[in-house]
Amino acid sequence: MFPKKGNRFPNGSNGNADELTYATAIGQALQAELGGSHRAVKTIMAWTSANERTVKNWMAGTSGPRGDHLVGLIRHSDAVLTAVLRLADREQALAVVDLAALRRRLVEMEADLGRLLDDGRSGV
C-alpha cells in the first residue's frame, strides 16, 4: 500500500529543464489559442479523451501531454504544432503550417465575400 502524500500530481520532470520547458510551451500555446475558460478545458478533453485534471495540468504548464494525447492536440491546434516544432528546432517546417493557416483564412474570406455579394443582390 502506498502512503498518502497529498493530492497533487508530480510534474514528472525530476527537475529536468527540457521537460519543464516542454510543459510550459504546451500550456502557453493552449492558453493563447483557447483561453483559460472551462469551455477550453472541455474542448481539449474532446480532442484528446483526457480527463479534466490532466487537461488543467497541461494548461497550467505543470505537466505536458504524452503520446496519443499530444497527437490529438497537434491534430486540432496549430498553436501546439507550432510550439512542438519550435521546441524541436524545426523552424523551417513552420512555413508550411503558416501557409496552411493562410489558405484556410483565404477560403473563409472568399466564402464571406460570396455571402455578402449574394445578400447585396437579393436586397437590390
N, CA, C and O atoms as a GROMACS GRO file, in nm:
protein
  496
    1MET      N    1   0.084  -0.118   0.000
    1MET     CA    2   0.000   0.000   0.000
    1MET      C    3   0.089   0.124   0.000
    1MET      O    4   0.191   0.128   0.069
    2PHE      N    5   0.050   0.224  -0.078
    2PHE     CA    6   0.127   0.348  -0.089
    2PHE      C    7   0.083   0.447   0.018
    2PHE      O    8  -0.036   0.461   0.045
    3PRO      N    9   0.179   0.516   0.078
    3PRO     CA   10   0.140   0.619   0.174
    3PRO      C   11   0.080   0.739   0.102
    3PRO      O   12   0.122   0.774  -0.008
    4LYS      N   13  -0.019   0.800   0.166
    4LYS     CA   14  -0.082   0.918   0.107
    4LYS      C   15   0.006   1.039   0.136
    4LYS      O   16   0.038   1.068   0.251
    5LYS      N   17   0.044   1.108   0.030
    5LYS     CA   18   0.131   1.225   0.046
    5LYS      C   19   0.067   1.352  -0.008
    5LYS      O   20   0.135   1.454  -0.020
    6GLY      N   21  -0.059   1.348  -0.040
    6GLY     CA   22  -0.124   1.467  -0.092
    6GLY      C   23  -0.202   1.434  -0.217
    6GLY      O   24  -0.204   1.320  -0.264
    7ASN      N   25  -0.265   1.536  -0.272
    7ASN     CA   26  -0.348   1.514  -0.390
    7ASN      C   27  -0.295   1.586  -0.512
    7ASN      O   28  -0.371   1.615  -0.605
    8ARG      N   29  -0.168   1.615  -0.514
    8ARG     CA   30  -0.108   1.682  -0.630
    8ARG      C   31  -0.026   1.581  -0.708
    8ARG      O   32   0.040   1.494  -0.652
    9PHE      N   33  -0.034   1.594  -0.840
    9PHE     CA   34   0.049   1.511  -0.925
    9PHE      C   35   0.190   1.568  -0.931
    9PHE      O   36   0.206   1.690  -0.940
   10PRO      N   37   0.292   1.484  -0.928
   10PRO     CA   38   0.425   1.537  -0.954
   10PRO      C   39   0.433   1.576  -1.101
   10PRO      O   40   0.362   1.519  -1.184
   11ASN      N   41   0.520   1.672  -1.133
   11ASN     CA   42   0.527   1.714  -1.272
   11ASN      C   43   0.604   1.615  -1.357
   11ASN      O   44   0.609   1.629  -1.479
   12GLY      N   45   0.664   1.515  -1.295
   12GLY     CA   46   0.730   1.410  -1.371
   12GLY      C   47   0.862   1.451  -1.432
   12GLY      O   48   0.923   1.372  -1.504
   13SER      N   49   0.907   1.572  -1.406
   13SER     CA   50   1.027   1.619  -1.473
   13SER      C   51   1.154   1.593  -1.394
   13SER      O   52   1.263   1.596  -1.451
   14ASN      N   53   1.141   1.567  -1.264
   14ASN     CA   54   1.259   1.548  -1.179
   14ASN      C   55   1.358   1.663  -1.195
   14ASN      O   56   1.479   1.642  -1.187
   15GLY      N   57   1.307   1.782  -1.219
   15GLY     CA   58   1.393   1.899  -1.232
   15GLY      C   59   1.455   1.916  -1.369
   15GLY      O   60   1.538   2.006  -1.387
   16ASN      N   61   1.418   1.835  -1.464
   16ASN     CA   62   1.474   1.843  -1.599
   16ASN      C   63   1.419   1.968  -1.668
   16ASN      O   64   1.298   1.979  -1.690
   17ALA      N   65   1.506   2.061  -1.702
   17ALA     CA   66   1.464   2.188  -1.762
   17ALA      C   67   1.395   2.168  -1.895
   17ALA      O   68   1.301   2.242  -1.927
   18ASP      N   69   1.438   2.070  -1.975
   18ASP     CA   70   1.375   2.047  -2.105
   18ASP      C   71   1.229   2.007  -2.089
   18ASP      O   72   1.143   2.054  -2.163
   19GLU      N   73   1.200   1.920  -1.993
   19GLU     CA   74   1.062   1.878  -1.972
   19GLU      C   75   0.978   1.993  -1.918
   19GLU      O   76   0.862   2.008  -1.956
   20LEU      N   77   1.036   2.076  -1.830
   20LEU     CA   78   0.962   2.191  -1.780
   20LEU      C   79   0.935   2.289  -1.892
   20LEU      O   80   0.826   2.346  -1.899
   21THR      N   81   1.030   2.310  -1.981
   21THR     CA   82   1.011   2.399  -2.095
   21THR      C   83   0.902   2.344  -2.186
   21THR      O   84   0.819   2.420  -2.235
   22TYR      N   85   0.902   2.214  -2.209
   22TYR     CA   86   0.801   2.150  -2.292
   22TYR      C   87   0.661   2.173  -2.234
   22TYR      O   88   0.571   2.217  -2.304
   23ALA      N   89   0.645   2.142  -2.106
   23ALA     CA   90   0.514   2.159  -2.042
   23ALA      C   91   0.469   2.304  -2.046
   23ALA      O   92   0.353   2.333  -2.073
   24THR      N   93   0.561   2.396  -2.020
   24THR     CA   94   0.529   2.538  -2.023
   24THR      C   95   0.490   2.583  -2.164
   24THR      O   96   0.393   2.658  -2.180
   25ALA      N   97   0.564   2.538  -2.264
   25ALA     CA   98   0.535   2.577  -2.402
   25ALA      C   99   0.398   2.528  -2.446
   25ALA      O  100   0.323   2.601  -2.510
   26ILE      N  101   0.364   2.404  -2.412
   26ILE     CA  102   0.233   2.349  -2.449
   26ILE      C  103   0.123   2.426  -2.375
   26ILE      O  104   0.021   2.460  -2.434
   27GLY      N  105   0.144   2.452  -2.247
   27GLY     CA  106   0.046   2.527  -2.169
   27GLY      C  107   0.022   2.666  -2.225
   27GLY      O  108  -0.093   2.710  -2.236
   28GLN      N  109   0.129   2.734  -2.262
   28GLN     CA  110   0.115   2.868  -2.319
   28GLN      C  111   0.044   2.864  -2.454
   28GLN      O  112  -0.036   2.952  -2.485
   29ALA      N  113   0.074   2.763  -2.534
   29ALA     CA  114   0.009   2.751  -2.665
   29ALA      C  115  -0.141   2.728  -2.649
   29ALA      O  116  -0.221   2.789  -2.719
   30LEU      N  117  -0.178   2.640  -2.556
   30LEU     CA  118  -0.320   2.613  -2.533
   30LEU      C  119  -0.392   2.736  -2.480
   30LEU      O  120  -0.502   2.768  -2.523
   31GLN      N  121  -0.328   2.806  -2.386
   31GLN     CA  122  -0.388   2.928  -2.331
   31GLN      C  123  -0.405   3.035  -2.439
   31GLN      O  124  -0.508   3.102  -2.445
   32ALA      N  125  -0.304   3.050  -2.524
   32ALA     CA  126  -0.311   3.153  -2.629
   32ALA      C  127  -0.421   3.122  -2.730
   32ALA      O  128  -0.491   3.213  -2.775
   33GLU      N  129  -0.436   2.996  -2.765
   33GLU     CA  130  -0.534   2.960  -2.867
   33GLU      C  131  -0.676   2.951  -2.813
   33GLU      O  132  -0.771   2.992  -2.880
   34LEU      N  133  -0.692   2.896  -2.691
   34LEU     CA  134  -0.826   2.868  -2.641
   34LEU      C  135  -0.866   2.950  -2.519
   34LEU      O  136  -0.984   2.955  -2.484
   35GLY      N  137  -0.770   3.015  -2.455
   35GLY     CA  138  -0.801   3.088  -2.333
   35GLY      C  139  -0.800   2.994  -2.213
   35GLY      O  140  -0.763   2.877  -2.225
   36GLY      N  141  -0.840   3.045  -2.099
   36GLY     CA  142  -0.835   2.966  -1.977
   36GLY      C  143  -0.971   2.927  -1.923
   36GLY      O  144  -0.982   2.891  -1.806
   37SER      N  145  -1.073   2.933  -2.005
   37SER     CA  146  -1.209   2.906  -1.959
   37SER      C  147  -1.235   2.756  -1.943
   37SER      O  148  -1.157   2.672  -1.989
   38HIS      N  149  -1.345   2.726  -1.877
   38HIS     CA  150  -1.385   2.585  -1.863
   38HIS      C  151  -1.422   2.527  -2.000
   38HIS      O  152  -1.404   2.408  -2.024
   39ARG      N  153  -1.474   2.611  -2.086
   39ARG     CA  154  -1.505   2.565  -2.223
   39ARG      C  155  -1.378   2.518  -2.294
   39ARG      O  156  -1.381   2.420  -2.368
   40ALA      N  157  -1.266   2.587  -2.272
   40ALA     CA  158  -1.138   2.545  -2.331
   40ALA      C  159  -1.098   2.408  -2.279
   40ALA      O  160  -1.051   2.323  -2.355
   41VAL      N  161  -1.115   2.386  -2.149
   41VAL     CA  162  -1.084   2.255  -2.090
   41VAL      C  163  -1.169   2.148  -2.156
   41VAL      O  164  -1.118   2.042  -2.193
   42LYS      N  165  -1.297   2.173  -2.170
   42LYS     CA  166  -1.388   2.076  -2.233
   42LYS      C  167  -1.349   2.048  -2.378
   42LYS      O  168  -1.356   1.935  -2.424
   43THR      N  169  -1.308   2.152  -2.449
   43THR     CA  170  -1.265   2.135  -2.588
   43THR      C  171  -1.144   2.043  -2.596
   43THR      O  172  -1.140   1.951  -2.678
   44ILE      N  173  -1.046   2.068  -2.511
   44ILE     CA  174  -0.925   1.985  -2.512
   44ILE      C  175  -0.958   1.842  -2.470
   44ILE      O  176  -0.901   1.747  -2.525
   45MET      N  177  -1.048   1.826  -2.374
   45MET     CA  178  -1.091   1.692  -2.334
   45MET      C  179  -1.152   1.618  -2.453
   45MET      O  180  -1.127   1.498  -2.471
   46ALA      N  181  -1.230   1.688  -2.533
   46ALA     CA  182  -1.291   1.625  -2.651
   46ALA      C  183  -1.186   1.589  -2.755
   46ALA      O  184  -1.196   1.485  -2.820
   47TRP      N  185  -1.086   1.674  -2.772
   47TRP     CA  186  -0.980   1.648  -2.870
   47TRP      C  187  -0.896   1.527  -2.833
   47TRP      O  188  -0.852   1.453  -2.921
   48THR      N  189  -0.874   1.506  -2.702
   48THR     CA  190  -0.773   1.408  -2.658
   48THR      C  191  -0.828   1.290  -2.580
   48THR      O  192  -0.756   1.192  -2.560
   49SER      N  193  -0.951   1.298  -2.534
   49SER     CA  194  -1.010   1.197  -2.444
   49SER      C  195  -0.938   1.191  -2.309
   49SER      O  196  -0.946   1.091  -2.239
   50ALA      N  197  -0.868   1.297  -2.274
   50ALA     CA  198  -0.801   1.304  -2.144
   50ALA      C  199  -0.901   1.354  -2.039
   50ALA      O  200  -1.001   1.417  -2.073
   51ASN      N  201  -0.872   1.325  -1.912
   51ASN     CA  202  -0.964   1.371  -1.808
   51ASN      C  203  -0.939   1.518  -1.774
   51ASN      O  204  -0.838   1.576  -1.814
   52GLU      N  205  -1.032   1.576  -1.701
   52GLU     CA  206  -1.029   1.720  -1.674
   52GLU      C  207  -0.904   1.762  -1.597
   52GLU      O  208  -0.843   1.864  -1.630
   53ARG      N  209  -0.867   1.686  -1.497
   53ARG     CA  210  -0.750   1.723  -1.417
   53ARG      C  211  -0.622   1.723  -1.502
   53ARG      O  212  -0.538   1.811  -1.488
   54THR      N  213  -0.610   1.624  -1.587
   54THR     CA  214  -0.493   1.616  -1.675
   54THR      C  215  -0.486   1.738  -1.766
   54THR      O  216  -0.380   1.798  -1.781
   55VAL      N  217  -0.599   1.774  -1.826
   55VAL     CA  218  -0.603   1.890  -1.916
   55VAL      C  219  -0.568   2.018  -1.841
   55VAL      O  220  -0.494   2.101  -1.893
   56LYS      N  221  -0.619   2.033  -1.721
   56LYS     CA  222  -0.586   2.152  -1.641
   56LYS      C  223  -0.437   2.158  -1.611
   56LYS      O  224  -0.378   2.266  -1.610
   57ASN      N  225  -0.375   2.042  -1.585
   57ASN     CA  226  -0.230   2.039  -1.562
   57ASN      C  227  -0.154   2.081  -1.688
   57ASN      O  228  -0.054   2.152  -1.679
   58TRP      N  229  -0.201   2.038  -1.804
   58TRP     CA  230  -0.137   2.080  -1.930
   58TRP      C  231  -0.147   2.230  -1.946
   58TRP      O  232  -0.048   2.298  -1.978
   59MET      N  233  -0.268   2.283  -1.924
   59MET     CA  234  -0.290   2.426  -1.944
   59MET      C  235  -0.209   2.511  -1.846
   59MET      O  236  -0.167   2.622  -1.878
   60ALA      N  237  -0.188   2.458  -1.726
   60ALA     CA  238  -0.110   2.530  -1.625
   60ALA      C  239   0.040   2.516  -1.650
   60ALA      O  240   0.120   2.588  -1.590
   61GLY      N  241   0.078   2.423  -1.737
   61GLY     CA  242   0.219   2.404  -1.766
   61GLY      C  243   0.291   2.322  -1.660
   61GLY      O  244   0.414   2.320  -1.657
   62THR      N  245   0.216   2.252  -1.573
   62THR     CA  246   0.280   2.169  -1.471
   62THR      C  247   0.320   2.032  -1.524
   62THR      O  248   0.410   1.968  -1.470
   63SER      N  249   0.254   1.988  -1.629
   63SER     CA  250   0.293   1.864  -1.697
   63SER      C  251   0.253   1.878  -1.843
   63SER      O  252   0.167   1.958  -1.878
   64GLY      N  253   0.317   1.799  -1.927
   64GLY     CA  254   0.288   1.806  -2.070
   64GLY      C  255   0.223   1.678  -2.119
   64GLY      O  256   0.241   1.573  -2.058
   65PRO      N  257   0.149   1.686  -2.228
   65PRO     CA  258   0.084   1.567  -2.283
   65PRO      C  259   0.186   1.470  -2.341
   65PRO      O  260   0.293   1.510  -2.387
   66ARG      N  261   0.152   1.344  -2.337
   66ARG     CA  262   0.239   1.240  -2.390
   66ARG      C  263   0.166   1.163  -2.500
   66ARG      O  264   0.044   1.155  -2.500
   67GLY      N  265   0.240   1.109  -2.592
   67GLY     CA  266   0.191   1.014  -2.690
   67GLY      C  267   0.065   1.053  -2.764
   67GLY      O  268   0.061   1.156  -2.833
   68ASP      N  269  -0.038   0.970  -2.750
   68ASP     CA  270  -0.163   0.991  -2.822
   68ASP      C  271  -0.227   1.126  -2.791
   68ASP      O  272  -0.287   1.188  -2.878
   69HIS      N  273  -0.214   1.170  -2.667
   69HIS     CA  274  -0.272   1.300  -2.631
   69HIS      C  275  -0.204   1.413  -2.706
   69HIS      O  276  -0.271   1.506  -2.752
   70LEU      N  277  -0.073   1.406  -2.719
   70LEU     CA  278  -0.001   1.509  -2.794
   70LEU      C  279  -0.042   1.507  -2.941
   70LEU      O  280  -0.060   1.613  -3.002
   71VAL      N  281  -0.057   1.389  -2.997
   71VAL     CA  282  -0.101   1.378  -3.137
   71VAL      C  283  -0.240   1.439  -3.153
   71VAL      O  284  -0.264   1.510  -3.251
   72GLY      N  285  -0.330   1.414  -3.060
   72GLY     CA  286  -0.464   1.473  -3.066
   72GLY      C  287  -0.460   1.624  -3.060
   72GLY      O  288  -0.535   1.692  -3.131
   73LEU      N  289  -0.374   1.678  -2.974
   73LEU     CA  290  -0.362   1.824  -2.966
   73LEU      C  291  -0.307   1.882  -3.095
   73LEU      O  292  -0.358   1.983  -3.145
   74ILE      N  293  -0.204   1.819  -3.149
   74ILE     CA  294  -0.144   1.868  -3.274
   74ILE      C  295  -0.244   1.860  -3.388
   74ILE      O  296  -0.246   1.947  -3.475
   75ARG      N  297  -0.327   1.756  -3.389
   75ARG     CA  298  -0.426   1.739  -3.495
   75ARG      C  299  -0.524   1.857  -3.498
   75ARG      O  300  -0.570   1.896  -3.605
   76HIS      N  301  -0.556   1.913  -3.381
   76HIS     CA  302  -0.658   2.018  -3.373
   76HIS      C  303  -0.603   2.158  -3.350
   76HIS      O  304  -0.675   2.256  -3.373
   77SER      N  305  -0.479   2.170  -3.306
   77SER     CA  306  -0.428   2.301  -3.264
   77SER      C  307  -0.301   2.340  -3.338
   77SER      O  308  -0.196   2.276  -3.322
   78ASP      N  309  -0.310   2.443  -3.420
   78ASP     CA  310  -0.191   2.495  -3.487
   78ASP      C  311  -0.092   2.554  -3.387
   78ASP      O  312   0.029   2.550  -3.408
   79ALA      N  313  -0.144   2.609  -3.276
   79ALA     CA  314  -0.055   2.668  -3.175
   79ALA      C  315   0.032   2.561  -3.109
   79ALA      O  316   0.150   2.584  -3.085
   80VAL      N  317  -0.027   2.445  -3.081
   80VAL     CA  318   0.051   2.336  -3.020
   80VAL      C  319   0.151   2.282  -3.122
   80VAL      O  320   0.266   2.255  -3.087
   81LEU      N  321   0.108   2.266  -3.247
   81LEU     CA  322   0.200   2.221  -3.352
   81LEU      C  323   0.319   2.316  -3.363
   81LEU      O  324   0.434   2.272  -3.372
   82THR      N  325   0.292   2.444  -3.364
   82THR     CA  326   0.398   2.544  -3.373
   82THR      C  327   0.493   2.534  -3.253
   82THR      O  328   0.614   2.541  -3.270
   83ALA      N  329   0.436   2.518  -3.133
   83ALA     CA  330   0.520   2.507  -3.013
   83ALA      C  331   0.611   2.385  -3.021
   83ALA      O  332   0.729   2.393  -2.986
   84VAL      N  333   0.557   2.272  -3.065
   84VAL     CA  334   0.637   2.149  -3.075
   84VAL      C  335   0.748   2.166  -3.178
   84VAL      O  336   0.862   2.126  -3.155
   85LEU      N  337   0.715   2.224  -3.293
   85LEU     CA  338   0.816   2.244  -3.397
   85LEU      C  339   0.927   2.338  -3.349
   85LEU      O  340   1.044   2.317  -3.380
   86ARG      N  341   0.891   2.441  -3.274
   86ARG     CA  342   0.992   2.533  -3.221
   86ARG      C  343   1.082   2.462  -3.119
   86ARG      O  344   1.204   2.480  -3.118
   87LEU      N  345   1.021   2.381  -3.032
   87LEU     CA  346   1.100   2.307  -2.934
   87LEU      C  347   1.195   2.209  -3.001
   87LEU      O  348   1.303   2.180  -2.949
   88ALA      N  349   1.155   2.158  -3.118
   88ALA     CA  350   1.238   2.062  -3.191
   88ALA      C  351   1.336   2.131  -3.285
   88ALA      O  352   1.406   2.064  -3.362
   89ASP      N  353   1.343   2.263  -3.279
   89ASP     CA  354   1.431   2.341  -3.369
   89ASP      C  355   1.402   2.312  -3.515
   89ASP      O  356   1.494   2.295  -3.595
   90ARG      N  357   1.274   2.305  -3.550
   90ARG     CA  358   1.232   2.281  -3.688
   90ARG      C  359   1.160   2.404  -3.742
   90ARG      O  360   1.049   2.394  -3.794
   91GLU      N  361   1.224   2.518  -3.729
   91GLU     CA  362   1.165   2.646  -3.770
   91GLU      C  363   1.124   2.645  -3.917
   91GLU      O  364   1.023   2.707  -3.953
   92GLN      N  365   1.201   2.576  -4.003
   92GLN     CA  366   1.168   2.574  -4.146
   92GLN      C  367   1.033   2.508  -4.172
   92GLN      O  368   0.966   2.541  -4.269
   93ALA      N  369   0.993   2.415  -4.087
   93ALA     CA  370   0.864   2.348  -4.104
   93ALA      C  371   0.748   2.441  -4.069
   93ALA      O  372   0.634   2.416  -4.111
   94LEU      N  373   0.774   2.546  -3.995
   94LEU     CA  374   0.668   2.641  -3.959
   94LEU      C  375   0.611   2.712  -4.080
   94LEU      O  376   0.494   2.752  -4.080
   95ALA      N  377   0.690   2.729  -4.185
   95ALA     CA  378   0.641   2.796  -4.306
   95ALA      C  379   0.525   2.719  -4.366
   95ALA      O  380   0.429   2.779  -4.414
   96VAL      N  381   0.532   2.587  -4.363
   96VAL     CA  382   0.423   2.504  -4.416
   96VAL      C  383   0.297   2.522  -4.332
   96VAL      O  384   0.187   2.532  -4.385
   97VAL      N  385   0.314   2.525  -4.200
   97VAL     CA  386   0.200   2.545  -4.110
   97VAL      C  387   0.137   2.682  -4.136
   97VAL      O  388   0.015   2.694  -4.143
   98ASP      N  389   0.222   2.785  -4.151
   98ASP     CA  390   0.171   2.920  -4.177
   98ASP      C  391   0.097   2.927  -4.310
   98ASP      O  392  -0.007   2.994  -4.319
   99LEU      N  393   0.148   2.860  -4.412
   99LEU     CA  394   0.080   2.860  -4.542
   99LEU      C  395  -0.056   2.791  -4.534
   99LEU      O  396  -0.152   2.837  -4.594
  100ALA      N  397  -0.063   2.682  -4.461
  100ALA     CA  398  -0.190   2.611  -4.446
  100ALA      C  399  -0.292   2.698  -4.374
  100ALA      O  400  -0.409   2.702  -4.412
  101ALA      N  401  -0.249   2.767  -4.270
  101ALA     CA  402  -0.339   2.856  -4.196
  101ALA      C  403  -0.384   2.972  -4.284
  101ALA      O  404  -0.500   3.011  -4.280
  102LEU      N  405  -0.293   3.027  -4.362
  102LEU     CA  406  -0.326   3.136  -4.453
  102LEU      C  407  -0.428   3.090  -4.557
  102LEU      O  408  -0.523   3.162  -4.587
  103ARG      N  409  -0.409   2.971  -4.610
  103ARG     CA  410  -0.503   2.917  -4.709
  103ARG      C  411  -0.642   2.902  -4.648
  103ARG      O  412  -0.742   2.938  -4.712
  104ARG      N  413  -0.651   2.850  -4.524
  104ARG     CA  414  -0.781   2.836  -4.458
  104ARG      C  415  -0.848   2.971  -4.440
  104ARG      O  416  -0.968   2.985  -4.463
  105ARG      N  417  -0.771   3.072  -4.399
  105ARG     CA  418  -0.828   3.206  -4.381
  105ARG      C  419  -0.877   3.264  -4.512
  105ARG      O  420  -0.982   3.328  -4.517
  106LEU      N  421  -0.802   3.243  -4.620
  106LEU     CA  422  -0.844   3.294  -4.751
  106LEU      C  423  -0.972   3.227  -4.798
  106LEU      O  424  -1.060   3.293  -4.854
  107VAL      N  425  -0.984   3.097  -4.777
  107VAL     CA  426  -1.106   3.026  -4.815
  107VAL      C  427  -1.225   3.079  -4.735
  107VAL      O  428  -1.334   3.098  -4.790
  108GLU      N  429  -1.204   3.103  -4.605
  108GLU     CA  430  -1.311   3.159  -4.522
  108GLU      C  431  -1.351   3.298  -4.570
  108GLU      O  432  -1.470   3.331  -4.576
  109MET      N  433  -1.252   3.381  -4.604
  109MET     CA  434  -1.281   3.516  -4.653
  109MET      C  435  -1.356   3.512  -4.785
  109MET      O  436  -1.448   3.591  -4.808
  110GLU      N  437  -1.318   3.420  -4.874
  110GLU     CA  438  -1.387   3.406  -5.002
  110GLU      C  439  -1.533   3.368  -4.979
  110GLU      O  440  -1.622   3.421  -5.047
  111ALA      N  441  -1.558   3.278  -4.886
  111ALA     CA  442  -1.696   3.238  -4.856
  111ALA      C  443  -1.775   3.356  -4.798
  111ALA      O  444  -1.891   3.377  -4.834
  112ASP      N  445  -1.711   3.434  -4.709
  112ASP     CA  446  -1.777   3.551  -4.652
  112ASP      C  447  -1.810   3.653  -4.760
  112ASP      O  448  -1.920   3.709  -4.761
  113LEU      N  449  -1.717   3.678  -4.850
  113LEU     CA  450  -1.742   3.772  -4.961
  113LEU      C  451  -1.855   3.722  -5.050
  113LEU      O  452  -1.939   3.801  -5.094
  114GLY      N  453  -1.858   3.594  -5.076
  114GLY     CA  454  -1.966   3.537  -5.157
  114GLY      C  455  -2.102   3.559  -5.092
  114GLY      O  456  -2.199   3.593  -5.159
  115ARG      N  457  -2.109   3.539  -4.960
  115ARG     CA  458  -2.235   3.561  -4.889
  115ARG      C  459  -2.275   3.708  -4.894
  115ARG      O  460  -2.392   3.740  -4.913
  116LEU      N  461  -2.178   3.798  -4.876
  116LEU     CA  462  -2.208   3.941  -4.882
  116LEU      C  463  -2.259   3.981  -5.019
  116LEU      O  464  -2.355   4.059  -5.031
  117LEU      N  465  -2.196   3.929  -5.123
  117LEU     CA  466  -2.241   3.961  -5.259
  117LEU      C  467  -2.380   3.906  -5.285
  117LEU      O  468  -2.463   3.973  -5.346
  118ASP      N  469  -2.407   3.786  -5.238
  118ASP     CA  470  -2.540   3.727  -5.256
  118ASP      C  471  -2.645   3.806  -5.180
  118ASP      O  472  -2.756   3.827  -5.231
  119ASP      N  473  -2.612   3.851  -5.059
  119ASP     CA  474  -2.706   3.932  -4.981
  119ASP      C  475  -2.731   4.066  -5.049
  119ASP      O  476  -2.843   4.116  -5.048
  120GLY      N  477  -2.627   4.124  -5.107
  120GLY     CA  478  -2.640   4.252  -5.177
  120GLY      C  479  -2.729   4.241  -5.299
  120GLY      O  480  -2.806   4.332  -5.329
  121ARG      N  481  -2.718   4.130  -5.370
  121ARG     CA  482  -2.800   4.110  -5.490
  121ARG      C  483  -2.946   4.087  -5.454
  121ARG      O  484  -3.035   4.136  -5.523
  122SER      N  485  -2.970   4.014  -5.347
  122SER     CA  486  -3.109   3.985  -5.311
  122SER      C  487  -3.178   4.105  -5.248
  122SER      O  488  -3.301   4.114  -5.250
  123GLY      N  489  -3.100   4.198  -5.193
  123GLY     CA  490  -3.158   4.317  -5.131
  123GLY      C  491  -3.181   4.431  -5.228
  123GLY      O  492  -3.241   4.532  -5.190
  124VAL      N  493  -3.136   4.418  -5.353
  124VAL     CA  494  -3.148   4.526  -5.450
  124VAL      C  495  -3.277   4.519  -5.524
  124VAL      O  496  -3.304   4.602  -5.610
   0.00000   0.00000   0.00000
